[in-house]
Amino acid sequence: MIRGIDHINIVVADLGRSLRFYCDVLGFKPTHDVHLEGGWIDRIVGLNGVKARAVFIVAPAGEPRIELLCYAAPPGVAPGENSRANTIGLRHLALRVDDLAATVAKLRAAGVTLFSEPVRVPGGIVKFAAGDKTLVYFLDPDGVILELAEYR
């Protein structure tokens, strides 16, 4: 039986750039930094000659962890149309914030383009135990869709 989410993996092109974005701009904290190489990781991921670095980060409120994983070998490729909301597969991570306006201002100051201004979800669309929801979408440096969600 599933007990919960252990971590969420995001493969990144430039680990330093992604760490600056997730930690400096969004406020995550790194918790563990590891080098991945050898037969064990080759078997797990089904690739040969893996050389990679993973940094686990957590939000100030805690778990689940996000694993930022950068492959030095073998090199990966970015799929086409990955940054559109209607692309099949895992599409976005939603991050809760207490002050959406302040977080949006910080994103804009960092040069991040938002899909739109923050939008309040109309009442009756979805029932949220946490209250009324306002949200906005944007992209991380590798084109992963992220959502900021504020509940009132």
N, C-alpha and C positions, 0 to 999 in steps of 0.2 A: 504494500500500500504506500502511496506517495505521502511523504511527511511534509514536503514544502519545496521551495526553490532553493537550490544550493548556490548557483550563480548564473549569470547571463554572460555569454561570450560575445565579444565584438572583435572581429579581425580588423586590424588597422594597418594602413600603409606606412605611417610614420609615428612611432610610439611616443617620441618626445612631443610632437605636435598634439597628439590626442591627450596626453597627460596634462599639457598646459590647458587645453580646452576643458576637459572634465574636472580637473582640480582647481586651476586658477579662475576659470570663468564660472563653472557650475558649483564649485565648492566641495567636490568629492575629496576623500583622503586616501592616499595609497596605504595598503596594509601589508602587501607581500609582493616581492619582485623575484622572479625565478627564470633561469635559463632552461630551455627544454631541448634535449638532444639525446639520441640513442634509440635502440631497438624498441624499447617500451613505448615511446611516443609515436614512432613510426607505425607500430601495430594499432595503437588506439585510433589514430586519425586516418589510417589507410594510405599513407604517403611514405616515400623513401627519402632518407637523408634529411629529416627534419632538423632544422636549427631555428629556434624561435625564442622569444622573450615574452613573458607574460607578467603583467602588473595587475594585481587585484586592487580595486578601489571600492569604497563604500561611501554612501551619503552620510551627512552628519547624524541623521537619525538611525543609522545602522543598516543592517542586512536587508535585502540580499546583496551579495557582492556582484560587481561587474568585473569580468576578466577582459582586459585589453590585451590582445594577443597579436604580436607582430612577427611574421615569418621572414627570416633571412633566406631560408631555403626550405623547400622549393618555393619560388616566387608564386604568388597568387595573382588573380586578375579580378577586377571589379566587374560585376555583372551589369549589363545594360538595363536601363529603366528601373534601377534599384531604389531610387529616391522619390518614387511616386507612391501616393497613398493607396492606389488600387493595384499595385504589383502583387502577385501571388506570393505567399510566404509570410514569415515574420516581418511585420511592417514598422512597428515603432515601439519605443519604450516610453511609458508615461511616468514622469517624475513629479511628485507632489512638492509644492512650494507654499510658504505662508504668505509671501508678498509677491504676487505675480508682476505687478507694475515695476517693482525694484529689480526683479530678476530679468524682465524684458529689457529694462534700461541697461543693465550690465551686459546682456547679450549684444544689444545694439552698439554699445561702446566698444565691444570686442570685434565689431564688424560682421556679426552674424545676421543673416537675412531671415526674417520670419515669413511664413507662408501668408500670414494675415495679421491684423491687429488681434489682440485677445478677444475671444468670442464667448459669451455666456450661453450655456446649453439651455434651450427652452424648457420650462417646467413641463413635466409629464412625459418627456422623451425617454428618460431613464431615471429611475428612482435611485438617488444616492443617499446612503445612510449618513454620509459625512456632510451633507448639505448641498446647496446650490453650487454648480461647477462652472468655472470659467477656464478656458484653455487656449493654448496656442501651439502650433507646430513650427519646427525649425530643423535644420540639418546639422549633424556633427561634421567634423572636417573630412570624413570619408563618405558622406552622403547618407548616413543612417538617420532616419526620421526620429526625432525626439519630441515629446509633448511635455509641456509644463501644465500642471493642473492645480488650480486653487479652489478650495471648498470653503464656502461661507455658510 
